[in-house]
Amino acid sequence: MPQPRKSQISLIDTPYYHCVSRCVRRSFLCGIDKYSGQSYEHRREWVEKRLLFLSTAFTISICAYAVMANHTHVVLHVDKSLAESLDTSEVLRRYHKLHKGSLLTQKYIVGDKLTTGELITFNETVELYRKRLYDISWFMRDINEHIAREANKEDGCTGRFWEGRFKSQALLDESAVLACMAYVDLNPIRAKMESTPETSKHTSIKKRVQAIKNKQQQPKNLMPFVGNLRQNMPKGIAYSLQDYCELLEATGRCIINDKTGYIDKYQNPILDRLGLDSAQWLTLTTEFEKHFFCAAGAELMMNAFKIHTHHQRMRGIGKAKVLLKSA
């Protein structure tokens, strides 16, 4: 039975979430249909472009993504405080990138004066739009509805395109966040679609590696890696991008060569800091969805999430004790 969204998302526990959407039709989201021979590869670009565009409107950053043949993965970071700090004009500028808004918000944008009664309704509408800017459900709706409409138009049909509501997993600590990001970035390698992370089309890791090769700092539409913890840190993932890329490269080689429990002769700085060994890391990055349901993290964090979301039981706590016990 589907879980209500309020039992899957708790911003007081974490701003990080792993979301998965799966296609319901045999005609594929992307890839090549083996029955008809028709290619849908161009739809990967639809999804990637829409994802990156939405990150410019919502106060939700993209940490990792992978567009697969019949599903998409995305790791998101919700910045509620940023949304709450935006002034009225900025809220409407962002929201109107995606939707027409109301008659009153359109009047405000063009400079028309609002009456006292209209201002009351207008202010309530602005606050509603502000909440939507950090709402994961609205973010996923704005990508999935857009892709469904385009695919239906191309296929000349109507009806459901997606299997149902997207799946959401709360990532409760840095071990869960980094492991899930790697799980997402390595998706094409596990599926034997690609042989290296940097050649994996329509993934966040390919975009990050391209930025490095082009001597750019980091992709502007992805949440940046900002280095090790320190005072006055900018917003971002508190690890080195180089360490993350090297860890993914080593992990990818293990997946291809089926070297269970073995990564390399040295321990990567990220694994040192997380307190994970190679076997734990490889299990997390190859079987993340298998072991965790609506939340992932250390046992203490999962128990807190369980209380805040009013779950009677939390699947995955047993695995958290084993896989994240040292984190």
N, C-alpha and C positions, 0 to 999 in steps of 0.2 A: 504494500500500500504506500503511495507517495507520501513523503514527509512534508508538512507545511513549511514554507520557506523560513518562517520565524524560528523554527527549530533547527535550522541549518546555518543561519547567519547570526552572529553575535559580535558586534563591533567592540564590545567591552572586553572581549577575550582576544581578538586578533583582527587586523585589517586585511589579512592575506587569505585568498580563497582560490581553490582550483575548480574550474567549471568545465563541464564536458557536455557537448550537444551531439546527438547521433541522428543520422538521417534514417527515415523510415522506409523509403522506396528503394527497390532494386536498382533504379536508374542512377544511383550514386550521387553523392555531393560533388566529388571530384574523381579523378582517375579515369580508367578506360573500362567500359562495360564489356565483359568478355562474351556476352551473348550477342550484342549488336555490333560490337567493334567500335562504337562511337566514343570519342574522347571527351571527357569533361574536365580536363586538366586546367583549362582557363578559369574554372570556378575557384580554384585555389587562390588566384590573385584577387577575385572578388572578396573573399573572406578576409584575406590579409589586409587589403586596402581599407575595408570597412572597419576592421579592428583598430588599425592605426589611426583612422579618422576619428573614431569615437573617443579615443584617448585625448583628443584635443578639445572635446566638448565636456565630457564628464570629468569629475575630480577623482577618477579611477585610473590608475596607471597599470600598464601591462608589463609584467615581469618576464613572462615566457609564453610562447604559443607554438602550436604545431597544427597545420591543416592537413588532415589525413584523407583517405579515400571516401570514407563514409562518416567521419566524425571530426570534431575540432576540440583541441585542448587549449585552455588559456589559464594562466596564473595571474590573478589580479590583486592590486593593492588599493584599498579604499581610503581616501583622504577626506574624512568627514569634516575635520577642522578647517580645511581649505574651503570647502563648500560653504561652511558657516561664516567664513570671513569675507566672502565675495559681496560686493555692493550690488544694488538692484540692477544696474545697467549691465554688469558683467554676468549676473545670473541669466538675464534675458538674452544677452549676446550668445552665450553658450547654448542655452536651450533652443533658441531660434535657428541654430545650425542644424538641428535635428527635426524640429516640429514647428508648425506655424504659430503655435501659441493661441491665445484668446484675442478677441476683439480689443479688449482693454490693453493687453500687453502690446499689441500692434499700434494702438493709438499712442501709448507712451513712447515707443521707439521713434515714431515720426515727430514727436514733440507736441502732440495735442494735449490740451489741459484736461484733466479729469476732475469730475465733480467730487464732492465730499463722499457721497454714497458710492461712486465708482472706485474711489481710492480704497475704501474698506475691502471691497471685493478684489481689487487689484493687488493689494498687499497680501491677502490670503493666497492668491494665485502664485505670486512670486515665491512665497514660502513653500508652497507645494512643489514648484519647479526646482527650488533649491534642494529639497529632499531627494528629488528624482536624480539630481546630478551625482549623488553618491550612493544610489540604489543599484545593487548588482542585478536585480531582476529587470530593471529598466534598461541597463546596459546590454544584457543578453537578449532582451526583447528587441532592442534596436538593431542588433546585428542579425538575429535569426529571422525576424520578419522581413528585413530587407533582402536577405539571401533567398528566402522562400519565394518571395514575389518575383525576383529575377529568374530563378530556376523554373518556376511554373510558367512564366512568360516564354522562356526559351523552349521548354518541353511542350508547350501548347496544351496545358492541362490545369486542373484546379485540384484542391484538396490539400491534405497535410503533407508537408515536406519533412518535418522533424518528428522524431519518434514520440516526443512529449516534452515535458518540462526539462530544462537542463539539469544536470546533476551538479551538486555543489559540495565541496569538501573544505572545511575550515582548516587552515594550516596554523597550528597554535604556537609553534616556536621556530627558531631559526633552522634547526635540523630538518623539520618537516618542510619548511619553505624551500631550502636549498635542494633537498632530495626530490621534492615534487617538481621543481624547475628542471632539474636534470632528467627526471622521468619524462617530462613533456618534450624537452629538447632532443632526447634520444629516441623518441617514438619512431621516426622513420628507420632508424638502424635496427631496433627490435623487430620491426615489421619487414626487415630485409629489403626495404625500398632504396636505401642509401648505404654507402660504406663508411662515410665519415660525417661528423657533425657539421663541418664547414661546407659540405656539399648538399646538405639536407634542405631541399627547396621548401620555401614558405614556412620557415621556422625562425624563432627569435635568435637562435644561436648563429644561423647563417647571416642574419642581419648584423649581429654584433661583430662577427669575424670580418665581414665586409667593411665595416666601419674602421676596424683596426688596420686592415690592408690599405684602405684609402686615407690613412693617417688622420681620420676624424677622431674626436674624443670618444663619443659613444652615440648610438642612434638616438635622435631627439624624441622619438615617439615610444621609446622603451624606458622603463625605470632603470636608472644608471647604477652601476657598481661604483661605490664611492670609497673603496679602500677600507683599511682596518679601523676599528673603533677609536675615536679620539674626541677631543673637545670641539664644540662648534661644528659638528659634522653637518654637511648638506643632506637633504633628503635623498635616500637611495638605499641600496643593498650593501650592507657593511662588510664587504669582502672585495678582494682584488679581482678584476675582470680577467686578468691573465691567469690567476690561480684557478678560476672557474673554468676557463677554456681548456687549460691543461688537464684538469680533472675529468672534464667531459671527454676529451680526446682519449685519455687512458681508459676510461670506463667503456667508451664505444669499442675500443679494441678488444676488451674482455668479452663484451657481448657477442661480437662477431666471431671470436675464436673460442667462445664457450668456456672461458677460464673462470669458473665459479670460485668466488672468494679471493681472487687475485687481481690486483690492479697494476702495481708496478713495484720496482725495487725500493722506491722511496715512498714515504707517507706524505701526501699532499697537505699543504698548510691548512686548507679548508677542513680536511678530515681531522687534523690535529686539533683545531679549534673546536670542532663539533664533538670531539671525543668519540668518534666512530671508527671502527676498523673496516677493512676492505670488504669483509663478508657482509657486515651490516649495510654498508653503503650500496653494494651491488644488489642486495635483496630489495632495498628501498627503491632504487632507481629502475628496477626491472619488474617489480611486483607491487608497486605503490597502491594501485586501485584494488588489488586483490586482498590486501591486508587491512585497509582502512576504508570506512564507509563515509559518514558525514563529517568526520573530523580526524586529524592526525597530529600527533605531538607526544610529548612525554606524558607519563601516567598522571602526574599532578595536574597538568594543563588540561588533559582530557576530562578529568573529574570535575574541574571547575566549569568547563564548557557544558558538561552534562547537567550541572545544577542550574546554570544560567539559561539553558534552552529547555529545561523541564523534561529531559529524557529520563525514562525509567531505567534504561540500560544503554551502554555505549559500546557498540561493536568496535573492536580493534584495540581495546585496552590491554588485552593479553599480549598482542603483538608489540604494542608500544613498550611493554616491560622488557621484551627481548631485543627489539631493534633499536630502541631509543633510550635504553637504560643508562648509557654512559653520557648521553647528551646533556 
